[in-house]
Amino acid sequence: ALLSSVSHDLRTPLTAIIASASSLADLGDTLSPEARSSLLRTIVSEGERLDRFTANLLELSRLQSGAPIPTKILDPADIVVSAATRSRARLDHQLTGRVPAGAYLVRADAQLFEAAVTNILENAAVHGGDGPIEISARAYGDQFELGISDHGPGIPEAERERVFDRFHRLDPMRPGSGLGLAIAKGFVAASGGSVVATGRQDGLCGTRILVSLPLARDTLSDDISAHA
């Protein structure tokens, strides 16, 4: 199942890159500037998609090797900005909210944390409907909590734990391998954190993914929600 999923996830962007590059090579100056620009954007975005997928595989390999995962003190605001930048090609939805810089410090592996947030953002972009993707943050006790909410159909309560199982897909007709959330949960768990899925707090349709990580120090507030 893993080989099948990996093959599909590699082949899809490769097919788009080859088709776009072939069109540029064969048609050349006969294409309008707009058409050439569109093909080049496709090559760049699909190349970035391949890069993200390869990074996930490398990090999975690092986890499964059994090597200890070194953690350090991080500002989650930096991680969220980096993940949003990496996902910009797929985040055609408006991204609202923020994590205040310097308000929290967590102890985690930077690469794993960023890869986890990237996977969650991209999952929200694919399955989260047409509304904005909303970021929130707070500290409670000795934990930092990052919330990522969408306006999609939501996840039935009975399925909220299973969505983190490898290859589990609520809608087989939607694109994806069923690995994104499973990888995200594994990456966060490696840093001593957890990931859960809930409904939205405001009662609207949609899914809210909550990422919790140990705080590295007390923060200025024990209950801060970030808004745009």
PyMOL commands that set and color helices and strands:
alter all, ss='L'
color gray80, all
select helices_A, chain A and resi 2-30+33-64+76-86+110-127+157-159+162-164+180-190
alter helices_A, ss='H'
color red, helices_A
select strands_A, chain A and resi 72-74+95-96+106-108+133-140+143-149+194-199+207-214
alter strands_A, ss='S'
color yellow, strands_A
deselect
rebuild
show_as cartoon
